[in-house]
Amino acid sequence: MARTEQIGPGLALETPPGVFPLTTDTMVLADFVRLRPRAAVCDLGCGGGALGLLLCARRADCAVTGVELLPTAAEAARTNVRRNGLEARFRVVAGDLRELRALLPAGCCTDAVSNPPYFPPGAPPARDPARAAARSQAGCTPEDLAQAAAWVLRWGGRFSVVWRPEGLCELFCALRARRLEPKRLRPVRCRPGAPVSLLLAEAVLGGRPGLRWEPDLLLEEADGRPTADARRIYHLEGDA
């Protein structure tokens, strides 16, 4: 049975069986992305469309193109676009981001985003096929991701991505090989003193060297209550 949840004011996400569910990764990435006026965004591996929906909700002049390999996820994204009335600003392209040159023209976007597979082939498998496909880099390596982002971005365009701390070196090497210069990095921790669980990174196509390390994003206070940042990201401003 499909799961339906509110992910923002007036914004509903339906996740059918076989599609990777909404996670903290997507929510914190949507908040991290810096959207310029009239942004044209490509979501590389859009899944059920959650990230694109959140970005469309942030700016009324934002347009999103989602690229998704799995047919069930691509169809779920289209369903979510329709149910939220965003057909004019959010389109879904079914296809492999490794073959992006056949799907989208070069330099068609001001921004690219991705919540990609983190784990190399051979990592412990997930319990269900959707989660396994979304976790494994077997079909999407950091090099594949960087190549796709560099293709769709115009010069000076931004690529924002969420990643695992242990894979940061591999990610940055792949980005720089495609002239995507890392410019911002923000660690995510569950609570003060906890290990870094995620990294939010932004790279600029053709950018000059110079990385800004941003303050930690903490999701919980020491006593387990959501932080002000977490309440804002999850649209829980009234829940103090």
C-alpha positions as CSV (number, residue, x, y, z in Angstrom):
1,M,0.0,0.0,0.0
2,A,1.3,3.5,-0.9
3,R,2.3,5.8,2.0
4,T,1.2,9.4,1.8
5,E,2.8,12.1,4.0
6,Q,2.9,15.9,4.3
7,I,6.4,17.1,3.6
8,G,5.6,20.8,3.7
9,P,2.7,23.3,3.8
10,G,0.3,22.0,1.2
11,L,2.8,19.5,-0.1
12,A,2.0,15.8,-0.2
13,L,4.3,12.9,-1.1
14,E,3.0,9.5,-2.1
15,T,5.5,6.6,-1.9
16,P,4.3,3.3,-3.3
17,P,5.9,0.0,-2.6
18,G,9.1,-0.5,-4.4
19,V,10.1,3.2,-4.2
20,F,12.8,4.5,-1.8
21,P,11.0,6.4,1.0
22,L,11.6,10.0,2.1
23,T,14.7,10.3,4.4
24,T,16.5,12.9,6.4
25,D,19.0,13.1,3.6
26,T,16.5,14.6,1.2
27,M,15.1,17.1,3.8
28,V,18.5,18.5,4.8
29,L,19.7,18.7,1.2
30,A,16.6,20.6,0.1
31,D,17.3,23.1,2.9
32,F,21.0,23.4,1.9
33,V,20.5,24.2,-1.8
34,R,20.9,27.9,-2.6
35,L,18.2,28.7,-5.2
36,R,18.7,31.7,-7.4
37,P,15.7,33.5,-9.1
38,R,14.3,31.5,-12.0
39,A,16.5,28.5,-11.1
40,A,16.5,25.6,-13.6
41,V,17.3,22.5,-11.5
42,C,18.2,19.0,-12.6
43,D,17.6,16.3,-9.9
44,L,19.9,13.4,-10.7
45,G,18.2,10.3,-9.5
46,C,15.0,12.0,-8.4
47,G,13.3,8.8,-7.0
48,G,9.7,9.6,-6.1
49,G,10.2,13.3,-6.6
50,A,10.5,14.5,-3.0
51,L,13.5,16.8,-3.5
52,G,12.1,18.4,-6.5
53,L,8.8,19.1,-4.8
54,L,10.5,20.7,-1.9
55,L,12.6,22.9,-4.2
56,C,9.5,24.0,-6.2
57,A,7.8,24.8,-2.9
58,R,10.7,27.1,-1.9
59,R,10.5,29.3,-5.0
60,A,7.5,29.9,-7.3
61,D,9.9,30.5,-10.2
62,C,11.9,27.4,-9.8
63,A,11.7,24.7,-12.5
64,V,12.9,21.1,-11.9
65,T,13.8,18.3,-14.3
66,G,14.1,14.9,-12.5
67,V,16.0,12.1,-14.0
68,E,15.2,8.6,-12.7
69,L,16.4,5.1,-13.8
70,L,13.8,3.0,-12.0
71,P,10.4,3.0,-13.9
72,T,8.4,2.6,-10.7
73,A,10.1,5.5,-9.1
74,A,9.8,7.7,-12.2
75,E,6.1,7.0,-12.4
76,A,5.7,7.8,-8.7
77,A,7.4,11.1,-9.2
78,R,5.0,11.9,-12.1
79,T,2.1,11.1,-9.8
80,N,3.5,13.3,-7.1
81,V,4.0,16.2,-9.6
82,R,0.3,15.9,-10.7
83,R,-1.1,15.6,-7.2
84,N,0.7,18.8,-6.2
85,G,-0.3,20.7,-9.3
86,L,3.3,21.3,-10.5
87,E,3.1,19.9,-14.0
88,A,4.2,23.3,-15.4
89,R,7.4,23.4,-13.4
90,F,8.5,19.8,-12.7
91,R,9.0,17.2,-15.4
92,V,10.4,13.7,-15.0
93,V,12.7,12.0,-17.5
94,A,13.0,8.3,-17.3
95,G,16.5,7.2,-18.1
96,D,20.0,6.5,-16.9
97,L,22.1,9.5,-15.8
98,R,25.1,7.7,-17.2
99,E,23.5,8.3,-20.6
100,L,22.5,11.9,-19.9
101,R,23.9,13.3,-23.1
102,A,21.1,11.4,-24.9
103,L,18.4,12.7,-22.5
104,L,19.1,16.4,-21.9
105,P,21.1,19.2,-23.7
106,A,24.4,20.4,-22.4
107,G,24.3,23.4,-20.1
108,C,20.5,23.4,-19.7
109,C,20.4,24.0,-16.0
110,T,21.6,26.6,-13.5
111,D,21.7,24.0,-10.7
112,A,22.0,20.2,-10.2
113,V,21.1,18.3,-7.1
114,S,21.4,14.7,-6.0
115,N,20.7,12.4,-3.1
116,P,22.7,9.6,-4.7
117,P,23.8,6.0,-3.8
118,Y,26.5,6.2,-1.1
119,F,27.7,2.6,-0.8
120,P,30.1,0.8,-3.1
121,P,29.2,-2.6,-4.6
122,G,29.7,-5.3,-2.0
123,A,28.5,-3.3,0.9
124,P,26.0,-5.0,3.2
125,P,22.7,-5.3,1.3
126,A,19.5,-3.5,2.3
127,R,16.4,-5.5,3.2
128,D,14.3,-4.4,0.3
129,P,15.1,-4.0,-3.4
130,A,14.2,-0.3,-3.6
131,R,16.5,0.5,-0.7
132,A,19.2,-1.7,-2.2
133,A,19.0,0.0,-5.6
134,A,19.0,3.5,-3.9
135,R,22.0,2.6,-1.7
136,S,24.4,0.9,-4.1
137,Q,26.9,2.7,-6.4
138,A,26.8,-0.2,-8.8
139,G,24.7,1.9,-11.2
140,C,26.0,5.3,-10.2
141,T,29.6,6.0,-9.1
142,P,30.9,9.3,-7.9
143,E,32.5,9.7,-11.4
144,D,29.1,9.0,-13.1
145,L,27.5,11.6,-10.9
146,A,30.1,14.3,-11.5
147,Q,30.0,13.7,-15.2
148,A,26.2,14.0,-15.3
149,A,26.3,17.2,-13.2
150,A,29.0,18.8,-15.3
151,W,27.0,18.0,-18.5
152,V,23.7,19.7,-17.5
153,L,25.2,22.7,-15.7
154,R,26.0,25.9,-17.4
155,W,29.3,27.6,-16.5
156,G,29.2,28.8,-12.9
157,G,26.3,26.5,-12.1
158,R,26.0,24.9,-8.7
159,F,25.9,21.2,-7.9
160,S,24.5,20.3,-4.4
161,V,24.8,16.8,-3.0
162,V,24.4,14.9,0.2
163,W,27.1,12.3,1.0
164,R,28.7,10.0,3.6
165,P,31.7,11.3,5.5
166,E,33.8,8.3,4.8
167,G,33.5,8.9,1.0
168,L,34.3,12.6,0.9
169,C,37.7,12.2,-0.6
170,E,36.4,10.1,-3.5
171,L,33.6,12.5,-4.1
172,F,35.8,15.6,-4.2
173,C,38.3,13.9,-6.5
174,A,35.5,13.0,-8.9
175,L,34.1,16.5,-8.8
176,R,37.4,18.2,-9.5
177,A,38.1,15.9,-12.4
178,R,35.1,17.4,-14.1
179,R,36.0,21.0,-13.1
180,L,33.4,21.1,-10.4
181,E,35.2,22.9,-7.6
182,P,34.0,22.2,-4.0
183,K,32.9,25.5,-2.4
184,R,30.7,24.7,0.6
185,L,30.7,21.9,3.1
186,R,28.3,21.4,6.0
187,P,28.4,18.5,8.4
188,V,25.2,17.0,9.8
189,R,25.1,15.5,13.3
190,C,22.2,13.9,15.1
191,R,23.0,15.8,18.3
192,P,25.9,17.6,20.0
193,G,29.0,15.4,20.3
194,A,27.6,12.7,17.9
195,P,29.7,11.6,14.9
196,V,29.1,13.4,11.6
197,S,26.4,11.2,9.9
198,L,26.1,13.2,6.6
199,L,27.9,15.9,4.6
200,L,26.2,18.5,2.5
201,A,28.4,19.7,-0.3
202,E,28.2,22.4,-3.0
203,A,30.5,22.6,-6.0
204,V,30.6,25.2,-8.8
205,L,31.4,24.4,-12.4
206,G,34.5,26.3,-13.2
207,G,34.7,27.8,-9.7
208,R,38.0,29.0,-8.2
209,P,39.6,27.0,-5.3
210,G,38.3,27.9,-1.9
211,L,36.2,25.8,0.4
212,R,34.0,27.2,3.1
213,W,33.3,24.9,6.0
214,E,29.9,25.8,7.4
215,P,28.7,25.3,11.0
216,D,27.4,21.8,11.9
217,L,23.7,21.2,11.3
218,L,22.4,19.7,14.5
219,L,19.0,17.9,14.3
220,E,18.5,17.2,18.0
221,E,19.3,19.0,21.3
222,A,21.3,17.0,23.9
223,D,17.9,16.1,25.5
224,G,16.5,14.7,22.2
225,R,14.3,17.7,21.4
226,P,14.4,18.9,17.7
227,T,16.6,21.9,17.2
228,A,15.3,25.1,15.7
229,D,17.0,24.1,12.4
230,A,15.3,20.7,12.4
231,R,11.9,22.3,13.2
232,R,12.4,24.7,10.3
233,I,13.6,22.0,7.8
234,Y,10.6,19.7,8.7
235,H,8.2,22.6,8.9
236,L,7.5,22.1,12.6
237,E,7.9,25.7,13.6
238,G,5.0,25.6,16.0
239,D,6.4,22.6,17.9
240,A,8.7,24.1,20.4
